[in-house]
């Protein structure tokens, strides 16, 4: 897909491939592990490095190192630890909360169902990433990743 602008039109349930795409308010990204869009954003007003995970059904995954460093983990009522999904490494144990706000470019999302994985190894323990935006947020938008221009759009 790196040669295209790939549009996930979640409201219509359609994926479009374009040679070129232009929309309002492009958000620059870099590639994490060579294929995953990574953007600078804000989590409850704090600068954060976030990835876009179109394969994740949850809304948002907040990595535990960021939750601890910023104090978010102490400022919210958390559930007990539970299985919140399954990945390549097996069950994903996490605690849940409703986060106040995430901002990516000009797009602001409020009251986000969020999980904080308790995993000590694997992708969700990576200290180079602060959070992962999943389908629970993306499904609200026509979301376009322009791999050629290295920008994405939330419309």
Secondary structure, DSSP 8 states (H G I E B T S, - for coil): -TTSEEEEETTTTEEEEES----SS-EE-EEETTTEEEEEEEETTEEEEEEE-TT--SSEEE-HHHHHHHSHHHHS-----EEEEEETTEEEEEEEEEEEEEEETTEEEEEEEEEEE--SSSGGG-TT--EEE-HHHHTTSEEEEETTTTEEEE-
